[in-house]
Amino acid sequence: MGLNKAGKPTGTPAKPRKGKSAHIESKRGVKNWVEADDWLRARGIEDIECITPDLAGVPRGKMMPTSKFTSNTSLSLPSSVFKQTISGEYPAETGDFRYDPLDGDLKLMPDLSTLASVPWETDPTAQVICDIVDKDSKPVAYTPRSVLRHVLDLYEERGWRPVVAPEIEFYLVAQSEDPDMALKPPRGRSGRTIVGGQSYTIAGVNEFDELVDDIYDFSEKQGLEIDTLIHEEGPAQLEINLRHGDPIELADQVFMFKRTIREAALNHGMYATFMAKPMQEEAGSAMHIHQSVIDAKTGRNIFSNADGSPSEAFYHFIGGMQHFIPKSLVMMAPYVNSYRRMTPDMSCPVNNAWGYDNRTTAFRVPSSEPVARRVENRLPSSDANPYLALAASLACGWIGMVNEIVPGSPAEKAVNEGSVDLPRGLLEAVSLLESEPYFARVFGQDFVDTYAGVKRGEFETFMRVISPWEREFLLLNV
């Protein structure tokens, strides 16, 4: 296995396309409304999707004709969009969480640098990611992009700039309308259902070659940059690695990739799921985050000293993650299902340990040259909102560097066996988020209160459901 320029292991490289579209998008190409108007006219765009991630990372927004989008029309969404559970309900008021019955409007402010085509639509359609502001055009602090931006502002105040590279795992599953049915892997091009244990096999990827072609094609047309694609451990479980870069840009890419992969899968008669643990007895799906920090003036990786040795900042970053990430885990493991992934002996860390090139730890330091020294956070699950997972991971590292938190000793053996040394369930994780005073500063108190309220509401909806385990073991035994 080789290394890319970031010192990152490569898997299956991006394949040559069979035929490129006339409009392959450049990264962050549109800078202002004049360029946006030219961009839309050149492509004959008829409709625009103005979207923004809610707390779950679900795209919310409005679709409109291009003429309305470019005519300085004010775009609004009700504030309730950011206070809904994943099931679309509004949680009861608990603690400091309050639901505003007036449901006032918030404004959508298009980030024109994210303007891209929607390649799966039959009519010429574009999409743009929007920020959320209030009636005075001030950022709404509890919305996901604002939370991440606030964390990045803290880095900027210190003269630092974080660099990240997410890796997103997901499962392909056969379509089913019955939520009580266990999920099953789909049939590949061989006509057979793929089995587990196919980690890094090219044959496993080739089973879904036409789907992978569509993912690459859709990605090119949106300016999304795939670094590598591999088959993971589970049956029909794939992983896409993205190139390293700015956290907002990479969060945007994950946000758009999830949508892209789902659409490509639907075109081939299957589902793509980013559930953390979609199949019993199989490995869960993660969103690993590689992180480094550079000096904003010099571009030097501050995790390495001039002689190439690890710096104090590097160790303090790890110390901050060790101490604070268990308290912010609910931002990286946001659902009841997320904690099913954190099971011993199932290719998932269950601790806050760190180590050199040790995949059983929560925080792995991959082998690399000093210029590419980085820390991989292996705890986030693929169901996490990418903006919030990145915000939490980077914030914990920032706290560590600012407070010079010393990490424990690196693990030199397997540490994902035995007990789980992290919050074991959603409510415990929510309580830890609320109880840490530092989080009001790095995330904002409004976000902490809103997010905790929504998560408690989701737990209550989960508690209404009777599971197969209860019917299996309690029906005739108690």
N, C-alpha and C positions, 0 to 999 in steps of 0.2 A: 504494500500500500504506500503511495507517494504522499507528499506534502504539498499543499498549495502555497501561495506567497505569504499567507498569514501563518504558515507553519501548521496548518490544519490538515488532518488526514483526508484524503480524497476517496470517494467511492466510485460510483458510476458517473463518468463525466457527461456533461451536456452533449447530446448526440447531434450530428449534422442534420439539419432539417431537409425534408424532401422538397420543399418549395416555400420560399419566404413570402410573407405578405408585403404588399406595397407600402404598408404603413407599420413599420416596426417602431415602437415608441422608444424615445430616449429617456433616460432617467432624469427626473426633475427638469423637464424641458421647458414648460410654460412659466413665464415669470410675471405677466401682467394681463390685464383684460384685453389689450390690443392684440397681444400674441395669442390669447385664448380664442378671440374671435377669428383670427386667421387660421388657427389650428382646426377649429370646428368647420369653417367653410371649406378648407382643403379636403376634408374627409366626408363632406356632405352629411354631417351629423344632424339627425332629426330630433332626437330626444336626449335629455341629460338626466342621469340619476345623481341626485345630491344626497350622499350618504354619510353617516357618522356612526361610530361604534357606541352602543349603549354599555352598561356596566358588564354585561355578559360577553361583549364583543360582537353582538348581533348587529348587522347593518340596518340602521333606521334612516328614514329620510323621505324625500319626495322626488317624483319624476315629473318633468315638464318639457315642453317644446324648447328647442334651442333659442328661438326668438325671445321667449320669456326670460330665459337664463341670462342672456346678454343685455337685457333692458333694465338692469339695476333694480330688479324686483326684489322686495324684501322676503326672505324665506324664513318660516318659523316652524317650530315644533313645540308641542306642549311639554312642560317640565316633567310631567308624569312619566315620560318615556324613560327617564333615568332613575325611576323609583319603582320599576316593575320587577317582579321575579321572572325567572326564565319561563315560567308557565303563563306569564301575562297577567298575574294578579298583583294587587297592591297590598303589601304587608301591613299588619296592625302596628300602631304606634308603640314602640318599645324603647326604653332608655331615652336617649337624646334624639331618636329618629322620629320625625314628624312628616306626615303626608299633607301637602298643601291642597285643601279642597278647591281652591280657586284655580289651580292647574294653569298658572300663567304661562305665556309663551316665552320661549327662548329662540334666539336667532341662529340660523345656519350661516356660517361665514366660509365660503368655498376657499380651500387651499389650492390655488390654481396649479401649483407645482405637481399635484397628484392627478391632474386631468389625464385620463386614459380612455381608450376604447373599451367596449364591452363585447368581446369577440364572439360570444355564444348567442348574442341576439341576432335575429334575422334582419331587422331594420338597423340602419346605421345609428348606433347608440354610444354615448360616452358616459363616464362616471367621474365624479370628483368627490374627494373626502373633505368633509367640512369640520371646522371648529365650531364650538358652541359658545355664544356670548349672550349677555343679558341685554336689557333694553338700552343700557348705557354703553354697549359695545365692549364691556369688560368680560374677560374669560370667566366661564362658570367653573368654579374650582373643583367641583366633584365629578366632572366629566373626564373620561379616561385620557384623552389627549392632553388636557390641562394638568392632570395629575403627573403625567410623565414629564411634561414641560417644566413643571415646578421643580422636580428633582434635577433636571438638567440645568436649571438656573442656579441651583446650589453648587453644582460642579463649576459652572462658569464663574461664579463669585470667587472661587479658589484658583482660577486660571487652569482648570482641568477640562478635558473633553473625553467622555467615555466612548468606547467603540465596542460594538456588539455584533455577534453572528448567531442567530437562532438556528436550531435544528428542529424540524417539526415531524413528528411521527403520526401516522393515521392508519386506519384499517379500511380496506374495501370489504363490503359485506353484501350479501344477496338481499334484494329488495323484499320487504315484508310489511304488510299493513297492520299486523297484530303486535302491539307492544308487549304482550305476554309471551310471545315466542322468543326463544333464545336466538341471538344473531348467529349467522352462519357465513363462512367465507364463500365468495362467488366462484363460479367456474371460469377458468382461464381459457386461453386459446386452444389448449390441448383437449378441452371438454371435461377435464377433471377438476374437482375441488382441490385447491392447493392446501397443503398441510403446513404445520409449524416447523420450526427448526431449519428455516431456509435463510438464515442470516447471511447477508452479503452474497447470496447466489445470484448470478446474472440470469439463470434460468427462471428464478422467481420473478424478476422484473419483466422478463420477456413473455411470461404468461399474460401480461397485460400491456403488451407492446403498443397496441393502437391507442389505448387510454393514455399511456405515458406520452405518446406522440402528441395527443391533444393537449395534455398539460403543458408540454414545452411550447406548442404553437400558441395556445392562449396566453401563456406567460410572455412570450416574445412580443405579442401584439399589445401587451399592457406595460411593457418596459420592466417586467419583473425578472430579476437575475437569479437563476438557479445555479448553485455551485456544483452540487452533486446530488444524485438520487440513488438510494440503495433499497434492497429488500431487508426488512428487519426480522426479528426472531419469530413473531407471531404469524399465523396463516394469513396471507394477503395483507401483511403489514408493511407499509413503505415509509421511508423517511426522506424528506427533502431538506438539504442544507442550503442556507442562503449565504451570500458573500458578506463579509464584515463591513460595517459602516455606521452611520449616524443612527442613534436609537429611535428617533421619530420615524425616519425613513424605513428602518427595518420593521418597526411595529406596523407601519402602513402596509409594508409588503406582506407580512404574515396575515394581516386582516384581509387583504385582497387575495392572497394565495388560498386561504381557506374557502373562500367563495369560488374561486377558480377551480379548485380540485373537486368540490362538490358538483359543480356544473359539468365538468368533464366526465365524472363518474355517472351522472344521470344520463348523459348522452350514450353511455354504453350499458344501460340497463342495470346499474348497481348503485349502491350508496357509498359515499366516503364519510366516515365518522371520525370525529376528533374527541369522542368520549375517552376519558382517562382509562377506563377498564371496561371495554365493550364485551369481552368474552371471558367467561369463567375459566379458570385454570390456564389462561394464556397471559403473556406479558402485557402490561399496560402501555399506553402511549404517552410519551414525554414531549416537552418542548425545552430541550437543553439550550442554555444561553452561554455562549463564550463571551467573556468580558475582559477588556483591558482599558487603561486610562492613559491618555497622552497629555503632555504639556501643550496648552493651546498656542503658545508662542513659538515653541521650537519643534513641535511635532514628535518629541521624544517620548517613548513609552516609559512612564514613570514607575512601572513595575520592575524595571531593570536599572542597576547602577551603571556608571560609565565603563566599569571593568566587566560588565556582563552578569554580575551576581544579582540575586534577588534583592530588591530594595526594601526598606522599612515600610513604604507605602503598600507594597505587594502583600506583606504579612498582615498589615493593619486592615487591608481590604478583606482578607480572608477572616480575620478576627471579627470584623463587623458582621460578616455573613454568618459565621458560626453563632454569634450571640443573638442577632436580631431576626434572621430569617425564620427560625421556628415561630417567632411571634407574628410574622407577617405572612405565614404560610397560606392563609386563606386567600391571599391575592394570587397565589400560584397554584393552589388546589382549591377551586372555588365551590365544588359541589360535593354532595354525599358520595357520589361515585368516585370522586378524585381520591378519596382515602382508601378505597378498595385497591387502587394501584399500589399503594405503599405497603406491600406484603413482603416479608422476608423470603429470600431465595427466589425472587421473581424478577431479577434484572432491574431492580429499582432500589435506590438508596432509602434507608429507613432511619437515618441518623443525621447529625450535623458535622460529621467527620470530614477531614480533607486529606488529600494525599497526592503524591506524584504519580501520574498516569495510572491511577487506581479507580476503576469504574464502579467499585462498590461503595465509594464515598459520595457524599452529597456534593462536595466541592473538589473537583478534579483539576489538577494542573497538568495539562498535556505536555508531552515532550515538544520542545520548540527551540528556536534560536532566541537569544535575549530580546531582540527587537520585537518578537511576536509573543513574548511571555504573556499569559492570560490565565484566567480562572474560569472553568466551566461549571456553571450551576446546573446540577442534574435533577433538582427537585421539581421544577415546574412541570405540570402535566399539560398535554396538548389541548385540553378544554379551557385553559386559562385565557383571559383577555390579554393579548400580547402587550398592550400599553401598560396594563396594571402589573403584569408579571415582570416586565423590564423595569418599571418604576420601583417595585419592591426590591428587586435584586440589587439594582444600582444604589438605591437609598441606603440599604444595609451596609454595602461596601463603603459608601461615603461616610456614614456614621463611624465606621471603624477607622477610616483614615483620619478623620477630624479629631477623634478621641483617642487615637493611637492604641486601639484595642489589640492585645497580643493573642494570637491564636493558640490553640493546643498543639501538641506534637502531631506531625503527619502520620496517618495510618499506614502501616507497612504490611498489612494482611487484609483478608476479606472481612468487611464489617457490616455486610447486609444480611447477616444471619441472626437468628434469635429474636430478641424483642425489638419493638419499634420505639425509637427514642425521639419521636416527634409527636405533635398533636394527632390523636387517633381518630378524631371525628370533627365534623363541621362546627358544632357549637363550641367545642373547646378552642378551636382555631379562631373563631370570631371573638371569644372572650379575651384571648391573648392579644389580638389586634387592638381592641379597645383599651386594654390595660397598660399599654406601653406609651408613656407620655411623649417620647421622641416622635412618634408617628403623627401627632397633631401638627408638628412643625414640618416634617418632610412630605407628608401627603395632604395636610389640611384637615382640620377638625370636621368640616362639612362632609368631606369624602368619607372619613372614618365612620361618622354617624350614619350616613346614608347607606354605605356599603354593608355595615353591620346589620342595619335594619332589614335590608333586602335579603341578606343571607339567612337571617332568622326566619323571615317569611318563607323562604324556599324550603327550609327544614320543616316547617309546619305543613306545607303542601306534601312533602315526602311522607310525613307521618300519617297521612290519610290513606296511603296505599298499603294494601296487604300483599306481602311478597310471597313467591313460591316457597321459600324456606319455611315460612310460618304455616302454610298449608301442608307442607310435607311432614314437618316434625311436630306440629302442635294439634293438628286436626283430630287425630285419634289417640294421642298419647297423653294429653293433659286433662 
